[in-house]
Amino acid sequence: MLAWFNSEWPWYVAGPILGLFVPALLSVGNKVFGISSSLSHLCSAIAPGKIEYFRYDWRRAGLWNLLFVAGVLAGGLLSAHLGPQHPIAISDATQILLANWGIHDLSGVAPGEIFSWHALLMLRGFASVVVGGFLVGFGTAYAGGCTSGHAISGLANLQLPSLLAVVGFFAGGLTASWFLLPRLMGGLQ
């Protein structure tokens, strides 16, 4: 059983599991799925009645969502500490590109030259973590949800705003990957 958890799941297993999640939510009367809404539920649970926006019954509206997020965090921790510790496969061309940008430590999930406490003192680390985090949070609030909420449940519910949001997410990701990231990593040390 442990070997099953320590191996990659093929697409024909993981895909249907993910795809059946939306019908499962719909069968229990919930049309909303996503990570970003859990922050509202958490604020409502921590400071009930303090701010009008957070005055609602978070147990009824979002307890399942908070449990889902707790499961995601627990799964990530278990995977990081008990999962397979093999190196992440990165193509030779990408390794050369990253080396040109001054990124040499590819041993973890995220390069320490950008994502570490020390890197926050450098412009590219600060821009990647703090400014990037702010932009992701702003985009999530502006779009009315996160990528998982719009792309999984919004598209499954045939919502036009979710389609527009997903197109915007992809356009932003491609723009950042092809234009912003090379200038940020190559030009700012």
Disulfide bonds with the S-S distance in Angstrom:
none
